[in-house]
Structure formats: C-alpha cells, structure tokens
C-alpha cells in the first residue's frame, strides 16, 4: 500500500481502541445498549473530566465520570515558539483538527502526549454493578469517541489546552532573536512527527526527496551513468615523478688511508657474500607481480554496478 493510500486512524477510533482493549464482546454490547440512556444535555466536558447522567432501570439516575490530569504548562512558551515555525500544524489546529504531528510535538516538548494512555484515565459511577468498568462507563467512553470524530478539538479541552489562546500567541508577530531564520524562505521547519498511524517518510517528503535521502537510484539513471562512463577514455593516470635525491659530497681522506680501507672492506665483503650467498637465495621470498592500478573510470563503473544490483527495477 502506498503512503498516500494509507488511512490515518481518527482520534475517536484511537480513544475507542484504548478504552475497550481488555473488554469482552458481551460487555461492549451491553454498553452500546446503554448508550441511548445518556442524557446528552447533561454531558459536561471540562479540563480534566467528562461527566454525564444516565437513566438506569426503575427510573434511577447514575452519575458517570471520566477523569484525567491536565497537561503541565511550564513549557508552553517553547511549544508556541515551535508552532510559529510549523505552518501545517497551525493550519490544522485553526480548522478544528488535531493532527498526529501535534500530539507528538506536545510529547517531545511537554513530556507526555496530548492523547492519554488508557491507564491514566480513571472513572467513576454511582451504580452498584460488580464489573469494572461498568457498562455505564463504557457507554460514556463510546459517546466521547463519537464526539471526537466530529469535534476533535474537545480532546484539547479535556487536557486543559485553550486552543484559541494558543493560536493567538502563535500568531503574534514577536520575533525569536535566538532562533535562525528559516532557510530558503520555507514556511516551516521540516516536520519530524508524521500524521499516519505507522507513518514513514512518504507522509512528509516527496518521492524524489525520499529517493535522494535513502540513496535509491532509478534504473534509467544507472543506465545513463554507465553509458557516460563507457565513453570515458580508459587511460590510467601517469605515475608521479620520483623526487631526485642529491648525492652527498664525499669527504676527503689521505690517498694511502683511502686505498687501505677500500682494500680491507672489499676483502671482508667478498668473504661474507661468498658464505651467505646460498642461504640468501633459499630464504628470499618470491616477488609478487605488481597489480595493475585500477583507473578512475573503472572504479566509478564498479561502484555504480553495485548500486544498480541493490536497486529494485521500477
């Protein structure tokens, strides 16, 4: 499946998945049956809690609630500064959507994600049913999941984020003097938090950019490179000239001393050479023939051939 064909999971589906992870089908069916008994005008979503009233059997009323702690705001200024350089995230938030990239950005800066873990959500109900969570709590989870599909920004409200206040601060024209300007006039920093459920580079980068980053080369490109290399002259570079060594001047010596020393040295050298000549010939290793130096064109062609074998044909 291509990256463009992959469907992102909605916030409502994610909430439903987390809330019902360890719940059997019978309890889920009972929760769906109890869903219409929720008094929708009495559903209250506030920072840190969701509360509602449900009609029980025999005309009883049950008070049901979900609780979760709000996000800390100590690093909110840092979040605002980053959002000023993230045009796509701001546009999504302005349209009432909560992209997955914003969830991960909050996790990186604040220390915990916008979307809560199931274990961090507590619940309460005034009924006396033995199972926990009861069908009333599960019905409230389902109600909130459906609301998230229509109003995803209510998740930010639940986590204590003032969306309009956040966007107002982001749109302020204050300049961040300690941050460098965006390169080449681009509208935002590269987004490292893709939106898809199992997102990859294809969600953010174009196909050409992905190929460039991962080193993939098309077959046509490899063929063109090999053709160009074949047209290069196969000439090895000339060897570098050896540096000339100036002979050392011979020291002057008396004629008699020089002749005597030369004669003694010659006699000793001849004797030693005669004794060791046979042994040296046996111990000398055979000289290996020098390998021919590979030309530049051959080296490049070999590297391109390796790349061509590792690339799947288009």
C-alpha positions as CSV (number, residue, x, y, z in Angstrom):
1,X,0.0,0.0,0.0
2,X,1.3,3.4,-0.9
3,X,1.8,6.1,1.7
4,X,-0.9,8.2,0.1
5,X,-3.4,5.3,0.2
6,X,-2.9,4.6,4.0
7,X,-5.8,5.8,6.1
8,X,-4.9,7.6,9.3
9,X,-6.7,6.5,12.4
10,X,-9.1,9.1,13.8
11,X,-9.0,10.3,17.4
12,X,-12.3,8.7,18.0
13,X,-11.1,5.3,16.9
14,X,-8.0,5.6,18.9
15,X,-10.0,6.5,22.0
16,X,-12.4,3.6,21.5
17,X,-9.5,1.2,20.9
18,X,-7.7,2.2,24.1
19,X,-10.9,2.2,26.3
20,X,-12.0,-1.2,25.2
21,X,-8.7,-3.0,24.9
22,X,-9.4,-5.6,27.6
23,X,-13.2,-5.6,27.5
24,X,-15.1,-8.7,26.2
25,X,-17.8,-8.5,23.5
26,X,-20.7,-9.1,25.8
27,X,-19.8,-6.1,28.0
28,X,-19.3,-4.0,24.8
29,X,-22.8,-5.0,23.6
30,X,-24.3,-4.0,27.0
31,X,-22.5,-0.6,26.8
32,X,-24.0,0.1,23.3
33,X,-27.4,-0.8,24.6
34,X,-27.0,1.7,27.5
35,X,-25.7,4.4,25.2
36,X,-29.2,5.9,24.4
37,X,-29.9,6.3,28.1
38,X,-27.2,9.1,28.4
39,X,-28.8,12.4,29.0
40,X,-26.9,14.3,26.3
41,X,-27.8,17.8,27.6
42,X,-26.1,16.8,30.8
43,X,-22.8,15.8,29.2
44,X,-20.2,18.2,30.5
45,X,-16.6,18.2,29.2
46,X,-14.2,20.3,31.2
47,X,-10.5,20.4,31.7
48,X,-9.6,17.2,33.4
49,X,-13.0,15.5,33.4
50,X,-16.1,14.3,31.4
51,X,-19.3,13.9,33.4
52,X,-22.8,12.8,32.4
53,X,-26.0,11.4,33.8
54,X,-27.6,8.1,32.7
55,X,-31.0,6.7,33.3
56,X,-30.9,3.3,34.9
57,X,-33.6,0.7,35.5
58,X,-36.6,1.5,37.6
59,X,-36.1,5.2,36.9
60,X,-32.8,5.5,38.7
61,X,-30.2,8.1,37.7
62,X,-26.5,7.2,37.6
63,X,-23.7,9.8,37.7
64,X,-20.8,8.7,35.5
65,X,-17.4,10.4,35.1
66,X,-14.0,10.1,33.5
67,X,-11.0,11.9,35.0
68,X,-7.6,12.7,33.6
69,X,-5.0,15.1,34.7
70,X,-4.4,18.2,32.5
71,X,-1.1,18.8,30.7
72,X,1.5,20.9,32.5
73,X,2.0,24.4,31.1
74,X,5.6,25.1,32.2
75,X,6.9,24.5,28.7
76,X,4.1,26.2,26.9
77,X,6.2,29.1,25.6
78,X,8.5,26.6,23.9
79,X,5.6,25.0,22.3
80,X,4.3,28.3,21.0
81,X,7.8,29.1,19.5
82,X,7.9,25.8,17.7
83,X,4.4,26.2,16.3
84,X,5.3,29.6,14.8
85,X,7.7,27.7,12.6
86,X,5.2,24.9,11.8
87,X,2.6,26.3,9.4
88,X,0.9,23.0,8.5
89,X,0.2,22.1,12.2
90,X,-1.2,25.6,12.9
91,X,-3.5,25.4,9.8
92,X,-4.9,22.1,11.0
93,X,-5.5,23.4,14.6
94,X,-7.2,26.5,13.2
95,X,-9.6,24.2,11.3
96,X,-10.5,22.4,14.4
97,X,-8.4,19.3,13.6
98,X,-5.8,17.8,15.9
99,X,-3.0,16.2,13.7
100,X,-0.9,13.4,14.9
101,X,2.1,15.6,14.4
102,X,0.8,18.0,17.1
103,X,0.3,15.1,19.5
104,X,3.9,14.0,19.1
105,X,5.2,17.6,19.2
106,X,3.5,18.0,22.6
107,X,5.0,14.8,23.8
108,X,8.5,16.0,22.8
109,X,8.2,19.4,24.5
110,X,5.9,18.9,27.4
111,X,6.9,15.4,28.3
112,X,3.7,13.5,27.7
113,X,1.5,13.2,24.6
114,X,-1.8,15.0,24.1
115,X,-3.6,11.7,23.6
116,X,-3.6,10.0,27.0
117,X,-2.7,6.4,27.8
118,X,-5.6,4.2,28.9
119,X,-4.1,3.7,32.4
120,X,-4.0,7.4,33.0
121,X,-7.8,7.7,32.6
122,X,-9.8,6.9,35.8
123,X,-13.5,6.5,36.1
124,X,-16.4,6.6,38.5
125,X,-20.1,5.6,38.5
126,X,-22.8,5.7,41.1
127,X,-24.2,2.3,40.1
128,X,-23.6,-0.9,42.2
129,X,-22.7,-3.2,39.3
130,X,-19.7,-5.6,40.1
131,X,-17.8,-5.3,36.8
132,X,-15.3,-2.6,36.5
133,X,-15.6,-0.6,34.3
134,X,-19.3,-1.0,34.2
135,X,-21.5,-0.6,31.1
136,X,-22.3,3.0,32.0
137,X,-18.6,3.9,32.0
138,X,-18.0,2.1,28.7
139,X,-21.0,3.9,27.2
140,X,-19.5,7.2,28.2
141,X,-16.2,6.2,26.5
142,X,-18.2,5.4,23.4
143,X,-20.0,8.7,23.5
144,X,-16.8,10.7,23.8
145,X,-15.2,8.6,21.0
146,X,-18.1,9.6,18.7
147,X,-17.8,13.2,19.7
148,X,-14.0,13.2,18.9
149,X,-14.8,12.1,15.3
150,X,-17.0,15.2,15.0
151,X,-15.1,17.6,17.3
152,X,-11.5,16.5,17.7
153,X,-10.6,19.8,19.4
154,X,-12.6,18.6,22.5
155,X,-9.5,16.4,23.3
156,X,-7.5,19.6,23.8
157,X,-10.3,21.0,26.0
158,X,-10.2,17.8,28.1
159,X,-6.4,18.1,28.5
160,X,-6.7,21.7,29.6
161,X,-5.5,23.5,26.5
162,X,-7.1,26.8,25.5
163,X,-7.0,26.3,21.7
164,X,-7.9,29.9,20.8
165,X,-5.5,31.3,23.3
166,X,-2.7,29.1,22.0
167,X,-3.4,30.2,18.4
168,X,-3.5,33.8,19.4
169,X,0.0,33.6,20.9
170,X,1.3,31.7,17.9
171,X,0.1,34.4,15.5
172,X,1.7,37.2,17.5
173,X,4.5,38.9,15.4
174,X,7.1,38.6,18.1
175,X,10.5,37.6,16.7
176,X,12.6,34.9,18.3
177,X,16.0,36.5,18.3
178,X,17.9,33.4,19.3
179,X,16.4,31.3,16.5
180,X,17.9,31.4,13.0
181,X,15.6,32.4,10.1
182,X,14.0,29.6,8.1
183,X,16.3,28.5,5.3
184,X,15.4,29.4,1.7
185,X,12.2,31.2,2.8
186,X,10.3,28.0,3.5
187,X,7.1,28.4,5.5
188,X,8.0,25.9,8.2
189,X,10.6,23.7,9.7
190,X,10.8,20.1,8.5
191,X,8.1,18.2,10.4
192,X,9.6,15.1,12.1
193,X,6.3,13.9,13.5
194,X,4.2,12.4,10.6
195,X,0.5,12.1,11.0
196,X,-0.1,8.4,9.9
197,X,-0.6,5.6,12.4
198,X,2.5,3.8,11.1
199,X,3.9,6.8,9.4
200,X,7.1,6.9,7.3
201,X,9.0,9.4,5.3
202,X,6.4,9.2,2.5
203,X,3.9,11.1,4.6
204,X,6.0,14.3,4.6
205,X,8.6,14.1,1.8
206,X,8.0,13.8,-1.9
207,X,9.0,10.6,-3.7
208,X,12.0,12.3,-5.2
209,X,13.2,13.6,-1.8
210,X,12.8,10.1,-0.3
211,X,14.9,8.6,-3.1
212,X,17.5,11.2,-2.6
213,X,17.7,10.6,1.2
214,X,17.7,6.9,1.1
215,X,20.2,6.6,-1.8
216,X,17.8,4.9,-4.2
217,X,18.6,5.4,-7.9
218,X,16.3,4.6,-10.8
219,X,17.3,2.1,-13.5
220,X,17.3,4.8,-16.1
221,X,19.7,6.9,-14.0
222,X,22.0,3.9,-13.6
223,X,21.9,3.2,-17.3
224,X,22.7,6.8,-18.2
225,X,25.7,6.8,-15.8
226,X,27.1,3.6,-17.2
227,X,26.7,4.9,-20.7
228,X,28.6,8.0,-19.8
229,X,31.3,6.1,-18.1
230,X,31.8,3.8,-21.1
231,X,32.5,6.8,-23.2
232,X,35.4,8.0,-21.0
233,X,38.9,7.1,-22.2
234,X,40.3,4.2,-20.3
235,X,43.7,5.7,-19.5
236,X,45.5,5.2,-16.2
237,X,46.8,8.4,-14.7
238,X,50.6,8.8,-15.2
239,X,52.7,8.0,-12.2
240,X,54.0,10.9,-10.1
241,X,57.7,11.7,-10.9
242,X,60.1,10.5,-8.2
243,X,61.9,13.2,-6.3
244,X,65.6,13.5,-7.2
245,X,68.0,12.9,-4.3
246,X,71.2,15.0,-4.4
247,X,74.3,12.9,-3.8
248,X,76.2,13.6,-0.6
249,X,79.7,15.1,-1.1
250,X,82.5,12.6,-0.4
251,X,84.8,13.6,2.4
252,X,88.4,14.0,1.5
253,X,90.9,11.5,3.0
254,X,94.6,10.8,2.6
255,X,95.3,8.7,-0.6
256,X,97.0,6.0,1.4
257,X,94.3,5.6,4.1
258,X,91.5,5.5,1.4
259,X,93.2,2.8,-0.5
260,X,93.9,0.7,2.6
261,X,90.3,1.0,3.8
262,X,88.9,0.1,0.4
263,X,91.0,-3.0,0.2
264,X,90.1,-4.2,3.7
265,X,86.4,-3.6,3.1
266,X,86.5,-5.3,-0.2
267,X,88.1,-8.4,1.2
268,X,85.7,-8.7,4.2
269,X,82.7,-8.1,2.0
270,X,83.7,-10.7,-0.6
271,X,84.2,-13.3,2.2
272,X,80.8,-12.6,3.8
273,X,79.0,-12.6,0.5
274,X,80.5,-15.9,-0.5
275,X,79.4,-17.6,2.7
276,X,75.8,-16.3,2.7
277,X,75.1,-16.3,-1.0
278,X,73.5,-19.8,-1.0
279,X,71.4,-19.2,2.2
280,X,70.1,-15.9,1.0
281,X,68.8,-17.4,-2.2
282,X,66.9,-20.0,-0.4
283,X,65.4,-17.6,2.2
284,X,64.4,-14.8,-0.2
285,X,60.6,-14.9,-0.8
286,X,59.5,-14.8,-4.4
287,X,58.5,-11.4,-5.6
288,X,54.8,-10.9,-6.4
289,X,53.9,-9.3,-9.6
290,X,52.6,-5.8,-9.2
291,X,48.8,-5.5,-9.7
292,X,47.7,-3.1,-12.3
293,X,46.3,0.1,-10.9
294,X,42.5,0.5,-11.4
295,X,41.6,3.5,-13.5
296,X,39.1,6.2,-12.3
297,X,36.5,5.2,-14.8
298,X,36.7,1.5,-13.8
299,X,36.3,2.4,-10.1
300,X,33.3,4.5,-10.8
301,X,31.7,1.9,-13.0
302,X,32.2,-0.8,-10.3
303,X,30.5,1.4,-7.7
304,X,27.6,2.2,-10.0
305,X,27.2,-1.5,-10.8
306,X,26.9,-2.3,-7.1
307,X,24.2,0.4,-6.7
308,X,22.3,-1.0,-9.7
309,X,22.2,-4.5,-8.3
310,X,20.9,-3.3,-5.0
311,X,18.1,-1.2,-6.5
312,X,14.8,-2.9,-7.5
313,X,13.7,-2.2,-11.0
314,X,10.9,0.4,-11.3
